[in-house]
Amino acid sequence: MQFTVTDAPTRERFEACDETGAVAGVVTYQLTGAIIAYTHTEVDPAYEGRGVGSTLARAVMDDARARGRTVVPICPFLAEWLVKHPEYEDIVVRSTRKVK
């Protein structure tokens, strides 16, 4: 099954849709200037195990690179995915400070 990932900026998320246009999964984000924080990844249970999460992860990271953005991976799924994909390290912030 093929999934198409598109940015839905008015909803602050990327959506992965199947061939029928049904939303199979999303990655939400917050954008501030050239910094994009990916906050949550969610895959519809009907699509679990079909690579939707990985497809979304690669698409959002490729989009960030193409737009010259710095990525803050707040989402645990994306942070773990990035451990296995060091080719994106040059655009990822790995250390953040807590705001008190």
C-alpha positions, -999 to +999 in steps of 0.1 A: +000+000+000+013+034-009+009+065+013+011+101+002+023+126+028+012+162+026+016+192+049-017+206+063-004+239+077-037+252+089-039+221+112-002+222+120+003+186+109+015+163+081-010+137+070-003+103+054-032+093+032-038+060+014-049+056-022-085+064-014-076+096+005-083+083+039-059+096+066-038+068+079-016+088+102-004+122+112+026+140+126+018+173+145+042+201+147+048+236+160+067+260+137+087+290+149+108+307+122+132+280+109+127+257+139+101+230+137+092+209+167+075+176+158+052+169+188+032+138+181+029+109+157-003+090+155-012+061+132-048+049+128-051+014+143-064+001+110-030+009+094-006-002+121+022-024+109+021-011+073+050+014+076+029+046+080+049+059+109+082+054+091+068+069+059+057+100+079+090+103+097+111+102+065+087+127+048+087+152+076+125+150+080+130+154+042+106+184+042+125+200+071+158+195+053+145+209+020+132+240+038+164+246+057+147+240+091+161+228+124+142+199+140+133+195+176+120+159+180+096+160+209+076+130+197+091+098+213+084+078+181+102+103+159+131+106+184+135+068+184+133+067+146+160+093+143+184+071+164+182+046+135+186+072+108+218+092+116+216+108+081+194+135+096+217+144+126+228+176+109+194+192+112+183+177+146+186+195+180+195+169+206+198+189+237+172+212+252+169+231+285+138+229+306+120+261+310+112+268+347 
